[in-house]
Amino acid sequence: MTQRLHLVFGGELVSPDRTVFKDPTAIHVVGIFPDYASAYNAWKAEAQRTVDDAHTRYFIAHIHRLRDEATETAPTEELGG
């Protein structure tokens, strides 16, 4: 069974028209979710909670797309490589 993990995170942006965080150390990690539907629900709740702040934005990252076990890793991906 393939896992399709999703990360929901967000925070204050430098500008509403860019995706650069004002303070990366203050990024709010909502959580990791086992499927897109539950990640979407968490994202929507946070987005609605902060709807009045144009500088705050939340995102869904598709963690399962970051790592394909069938693809050979580059030397920089391995510790000590």
Number of C-alpha atoms within 10 A of each C-alpha: 3 5 9 13 16 23 22 23 19 20 21 21 20 14 13 13 9 9 15 13 18 15 11 12 8 11 15 14 13 17 13 18 19 12 14 16 11 14 23 17 12 20 22 15 13 20 17 10 10 15 12 9 11 12 18 20 19 24 20 19 16 18 14 14 10 8 10 9 8 6 7 7 11 8 9 8 8 8 6 6 7
